[in-house]
Each structure stands twice: as structure tokens, then as C-alpha cells.
Amino acid sequence: MKQTKIDWCDCTINPVVGCKNGCPYCYARKINNRFHFIKDWNEPQFFPERLEQLKSKKPKSIFMDSMSDVGWWEAKWGYEVFKAMSKNPQHNYIFLTKCKSGLNNGIGTIWTLRSIDKCRNIFIGMSLTRDDDFNGLEQYDFLSIEPILEHINLSSLKYNLYVKQVIIGAETGNRKGKVIPKKEWIDDIVKQCDKAKVRIFMKESLRDIMGEDFRQDKLIWEV
């Protein structure tokens, strides 16, 4: 397992590397360009041997796709990963995607198997950066708004029975055109989350912007 500076997990394991989303601010693609884990970033590859790392006995909260998007995984990869997670129930497993849930990809496979086995240690989140990314009906456990690139209206969150937490973070790095979020964007998200009784977790990248209003509610996988 690789230790990480990500605020909301203990470590990362990446059984799949590569993504087709094409985000201009993608840190994972930059890492791959530097270390050359795979030749073509747009063609995800599966590394099943990395699942052996899950045998660690000490319970951890593990981000399972920091170098990919589970929505682009093949369904058979999702099945193999789920089997490995089932054999190691001591951990919490966290996934993120920008893709819609479907039966023919990794997220659909993991979602379906999780429902059948009633696993309570697998958490699937939707990643969004702009206002039109969220329609209020998404059946995810949490939302990850990072980097936040504009004001995002979450007023429909109060009608959503699935989302239990919202994680917010600013863009990091030195990309040309980097967006510095406005405090009022975050204040409005907090307001809507409080109305919906949804937890808020602000990443350290927002501490200076938020000042005394900086807030980190307990993560749903730490309850």
C-alpha cells in the first residue's frame, strides 16, 4: 500500500492505471507521464498482482482508484477486485468516478455485488467539478468536488436519499488557468449540505480560503 497525502484516506492501491476522462488538471496523468507506469494513459491497464497488498491485517481506509476512474474499468476487473476485497473485510474501500453507474463497467459490477452481499465497507463516490455535473438523483454514497471550478448548486441534495457526505477541495499545482475558488461557493455548499443533513469535509487546500469556517465533519467510512 502506498501512503498518501490525500486528507480523507490512509493509503492508495491502484489495481488499474489509466483513464479516458481527459481532465486538463489531472494529477494522475502527470504522475504517469513522469514514471511511465503504462504507455498510453487513455488505455487503462489491470494489475491484479497489486491486490495482494490488501492482505495487510491492520485496518485502513483505502482509495482504490487514485490512478484511474472505476467507471472505465472492464466489468471483469471489477469482479476480481471485489473478490479480493471480500477476502479482506478489515479495510474500508473507497472508489471515485465521473461516469454514470452501469452494468457493463467496473463500477456497475462492484455496485451490484456490493448490493447483493450487503457490504458496508465499500463506498462509491461521484467526482464533480462544475455545476452541470450533478443532477440531484445520483445514487452515490458521497460527492467529491475537487477541484471546484465554479459555483455548484446542491439545493437538490435535500431530495437525495443516497449521498451522505460531500468532500470539497481546491485545485492544486501550477496549471496555467488554475482556478482559485471563492469562499461564497463553499459557503453555499455548506448551507445546502446542512439543510440536507449531509456531512461536509473540506480538504486542507481550502483552509486559508475558509479561515474560521474551515470544517471537517467525520467521514462516513470512519463511523
N, C-alpha and C positions, 0 to 999 in steps of 0.2 A: 504494500500500500504506500502511496505517496502522500506525505504530509502536505498540507495546503494552507495558503493564506486566506482562503475563502471563509468568510465570517461564520457561515451557517452549517458547516460540516467539519468533521475531523480530518478526513482524508479523501483521496480520489482513487478510483480504479477505472481503467478505460479498456474494456474488452473490445471496444470498437473505436477506431480512429478515422476521422474524415466526416465531411458534412456537405450537403448540397444547397444550404440556405443562401450562401453568398453575402453574408453581412459584411459591410465595409470596415467595421470596428472589431472584427473577430480576433480575439487574442489567441485562440487555439490554432487558427491557421498560421499566425505569425510564429508560434512555437514550432509547428510542423515545418515551416519554411526554414527554420534555423537548425532543427535537429534531424529532419528528414525521416520521420517515422514511416511515412508512406510517400510514394512518388506523386500520386495525384490526389490532392485534398478533396476533390469533388467526387471521388470514388471510394466510399467508406470500406474499410477492411476489418475483418473479425480476427481477434487474437484470443482464442479460447483458453490458452495456457495461463493467461493473466487471472482467470477465475480461481486458480489455486490459492491466490492471496486471501480469499475470503475465509480460509480455514483458521485465520487468527482467532484465538479464543477471547481476547479482550473485546468487549462490545464497542462498536464505533458507529458513528453516523457517516455513511459513505456516499459520496456523489459519484454515480456510476457512469456518467457520460459528459465529463468536462471537456473532452476532446471530440465530441460528436453530438448529434441530435438523435435521440432514440426513435424519433419519427421516421428517420431514414434507414433504420436498421432493417435487415431482412427478418421476416417472421421467424425463421428457424434460428436466427441468432438470439432473438428474444426468448425463445423456448429454452435454449441452452443456458442462458443467463438466469432465467427463472429457476431452472433445476438446481443450479449452483447456489442460488440464494435460499432456496427451500432447505438445502442441506446445512445451511449456516444461519439459523434463525436468531443468533445472538446479536446481529447487527441491524441497524436501520438503513434502508436503501432508498436513495433519492435520485429521481430522474427529472430531466427537463427537456421540453420540446417546444418548437414553434409550429409543429404540424398538428393537424386535426387527428383525433383518435380514429383508427380504422382497423379492420380485421386483417389486412394484408401487410402490416408492417410490425416492427418491433414493439412499438407502444401498444398497439392493439392486442398483440399476443400477451404481453405482460399484464395489461389491464384485465383481459379476460381470465387468465389463470389466477390472478390475484383475487378476482371476484369469486371464482369457484372455490378456491382454498381459503377464502376469508382471511387473507394475510393482513395483519395490521402493522407490519414493519416495512411496507413498501409505499413510497409516497411519490406521486407523479404530479409535476407542476408544469404550468404553461408559461413560456417566456414571451414577454411582450415589451415593446419599446415605444409604440405610438398608439394614439387614441383608437384607431380603427382596427387594432389587433384583437380587441376583446368585445364580444357581443353580449356578455352577461349570462349566457347559457352554458358556458363551458363546464364540463364535468371533470374538473381537476381538483386536486387537494389543496393546491396553493398557486399563487401567481408570483412570478419573478419579473419585476420591472427593472431591468438593467441591460444596457444603460437607458435611463429615462431620457427621451429626446424631445418631449413636448408635454403639454398638459394632457392628462389622461382622465377621462370621465369614468369613474367607477360607481356612479349612482345606482346602476342596475345590480350592483353586488348584493344589495339587500334582498333581492329576489332569488339569489343563487343559493342552493342548499348544499353545495359541494365544497366551494372554496372556504378554507378555514384560516388562511394566512396569506399576507402579501409581503413580499420582500422587495425592498427598493434600493437601488444603487446608482451612483453616477458613473459616467464613462471615465475610464482611467486611460493612461498612456498619453501620447503626444500626437495623436492623429490630427492632420490638417482638417479644420472644420469641427473639431471636438466641441460637443455641446455641454455647457455648464448649466445644470438645472436651476430653475428658480424656486425659491423657498415656497412660494404660494402654490406651486404644482404639488409639492409634497404635503403641504398643509391640507389641501383639498382631498388628497387620497386618504390621509389620516381621518379626516372628517367623515368621509364615506365609509371607511372601514369600521369606525366606531359605531356608526349607525347600523351597520350590518353585523356588528359583534364579531368582526374578523380581526385577527391579530396582525400587528404591524412589526416588521423587523427592518430597521434601517442599517445598511452597511456602513462601515467606517468612512467610506468615501463621502458620506453626507454629514459627518459630524460638524465640520466647520460651517457648512451652509445652514444647518438646523439649530446650532447653538444649544440653548436650554431646552429646545423642543425635540432634541435628538432622542430617539426611543427604540428600544429593542425588547418587544414582548417575547415571552418564552416560545421557542419553536415547537411546532406541533409534534415533531418526532422526538422531542425531549420530555414530553409529558409522561 
